[in-house]
Amino acid sequence: MTSVSSELTSGVRTLKELNARRASVKGQVTKFKNYLNGFQVGSKLTNIQVAELKLKLGKIETLLTKFDELQDQIEVLNSDAIEIELLERENIEHSIIAEMARANSILNGQGESS
């Protein structure tokens, strides 16, 4: 096996691993979305629920940074399909940010009197 083909094989293997990690990020976002779906609009949360939601939101904020780093690597390795990768970035970032906004909205609604 030549050095070039070895590097290509390694790059393909790395790209597959990065895509698997990206799929994991998407799964975690879906899990968070489903968690948020469990809250009724305007319902009062317990102190435990508020604390739990804040912790989960912090985890999702960290996930956004992790995703950004992961996607950067994918875009470098898969530069031939950069338009597809940029669209994927946009879609996933939108999902993460939308759920973060929804969680913040739920938390902000807790301070309002009913």
JOGI-V205493 format. One record per pair of residues at least 6 apart in sequence whose C-alpha atoms are under 6 Angstrom apart, sorted by the first residue. I is the first residue (numbers start at 0). J is the second residue. D is the distance in whole Angstrom. If there is no record, write none. Layout:
BEGIN
<<I,J,D> <I,J,D>>
END
This chain:
BEGIN
none
END
